[in-house]
Amino acid sequence: IDEKIEVVLNENECIREIVHIGDTVWISLSKSTKLVVVATNTKRVLRVISLKGYLLRTGLRHGLDLQQSDLYITTLFYDGALVWVGTNIGVVLAIRFPVESVGGEEGDA
């Protein structure tokens, strides 16, 4: 092991998926609405993006009575311009890359 990078934010979260994008790595956590963005050159966490608020509002608009524990990211895909984020409630989000164009740390997208 060359280096260890700790991105798991609490004891209930573990890494679900990792996608390499440009000079970053996007990490989704299991049973979580958080994306962790890490710089590949410095191994620093650049940003933690929470999609919780957006997903709760979307669920309410569709008549779903959701709790935070009901929401999580299921998959990530990068197509060269957008990061596609699939969720367990059937909502797919497209986030423009680079990461600077996305909401702030721990903020809702």
JOZIDA-V900897 format. One record per run of one state. SS is the DSSP state (helix for helix, strand for strand, loop for the rest). FROM is the first residue (numbers start at 1). LEN is the number of residues. If there is no record, write none. Layout:
BEGIN
ss->{SS:SS}
from->{FROM:FROM}
len->{LEN:LEN}
END
This chain:
BEGIN
ss->{loop:strand:loop:strand:loop:strand:loop:strand:loop:helix:loop:helix:loop:strand:loop:strand:loop:strand:loop:helix:loop:strand:loop}
from->{1:15:22:24:30:34:40:45:51:52:62:68:71:73:79:82:88:92:97:99:102:108:109}
len->{14:7:2:6:4:6:5:6:1:10:6:3:2:6:3:6:4:5:2:3:6:1:1}
END
